[in-house]
Amino acid sequence: MKTGSTIVIVGAGLAGAEAAFALRDGGYEGRLVVVGREAWPPYERPPLSKAFLQGELPRDRLWLRPAKSYTEENIELQLGTEVTAIDRAQRCVHLNTGAVLGYDKLLLATGGEARRLTIPGAELEGVCELKSLDDADRLRAELVEGRSVVIIGGGYVGMEFAATACQAGCQVTVLESQGRVLSRSLSAVIARFLQNEHERRGVRVLTHSSVTRIEGDEHVNAVVLSDGTWLPADVVLVSIGNEASDALARGGSLPVNRGIVVDREGRTTDPHVFAAGDCTVSRCEGFDAPLRLESVQHATLQARRAAAAMLGQPAGRDEVPWFWSDQFDIKLQMAGLPLPGDAELVRGDPQSGRFSVIYQNADRLTAIQCVNASADFAAAKKMITERRRFALALLSDPLVSLRDVRSIRAVSESVL
């Protein structure tokens, strides 16, 4: 792209920051503007539910890059500023300050928004979400020993926060509408293990729970379930999932399907507009509908690919998607995506607290989910890229490392 050009990035999160530096690394010398709604420079979000809330990580350790890095790379950060509309015909964006920014290329890295609870009392003080640093600041002040904490939603953020609040000495109750926590994304074996571990350490988990209202005068004091159960609550965390922040794309008449529709390089249907990170959906092999993957690794990879595509450079090879979650002293690591119809193979004994669940079909190993089994995770990431099956007897034998299994080319004739 020509030196006098302008690239505007909407969103000062991980994907936006990663794309900005990738553009400079790729040789882009034009004007580069990153517009962020929050007042903070780009920061890491995963520690918000864990180390930052526990007081183990100071605020300045959250920043993705030192402040001087943006100055040195001539990246303009316009923080505390919101893009209100895209004018694709004029190739410009309108800001809430009244200013207008023209662009040659535009990257939407707007992330996701926490789903809101729409029941009586949801607006009371003490009813919180945990999506941003400001949210974490508010919750950090609320985690006082002896307080009653109710968490609505047993997903990753909800369960990580449950562990943090429990360790802070709070009385913690998790409300999950399904039959077990983390049921939408984890093997039943691992989900049950994690739920049991939380309960063993003092977290109360109520499944098949439906909240009808939250009570209090100005500040919350209770959560009421559909069966009449009344739960005292000094703090309520609403953690019922995220939705793609795709309003700008919809307003700009770009294709949206529960997220901004992009190809593997982050292209939209407009050759001048790209998107990356949690706000996007794209096609994944083996799935009928486009998927939205929420992970640090995916946002990083997609941002780099979009930057390369904007510069007309090769996108690089695919990477196996991977995810993680830390709850108490339990490290959960996942690689790959289980496909519809995959069968599960448990490797190791869940009672030991160290085991994995492997997903394999008639053609290949597709995914692994590991509990305190980092060696399995590291080896399986490589095995998934080889797109082949592995011997069942070896996969299921925890005495044989997956690294050794990978080196054996023979594949069992048996089928899971």
Secondary structure, 3 states (H helix, E strand, C coil): CCCCCEEEEECCCHHHHHHHHHHHHCCCCCEEEEEECCCCCCECCHHHHCCCCCCCCCHHHCECCCHHHHHHCCEEEEECCCEEEEECCCCEEEECCCCEEECCEEEECCCEEECCCCCCCCCCECEECCCCHHHHHHHHHHCCCCCEEEEECCCHHHHHHHHHHHHCCCEEEEECCCCCCCCCCCCHHHHHHHHHHHHHCCCEEECCCCEEEEEECCEEEEEEECCCCEEECCEEEECCCEEECCHHHHHCCCCECCCEECCCCCECCCCCEEECCCCEEECCCCCCCCECCCCHHHHHHHHHHHHHHHCCCCCCCCCCCEEEEEECCEEEEEEECCCCCCEEEEECCHHHCCEEEEEECCCCEEEEEEECCHHHHHHHHHHHHCCCCCCHHHHCCCCCCHHHHHHCCCCCCCCC
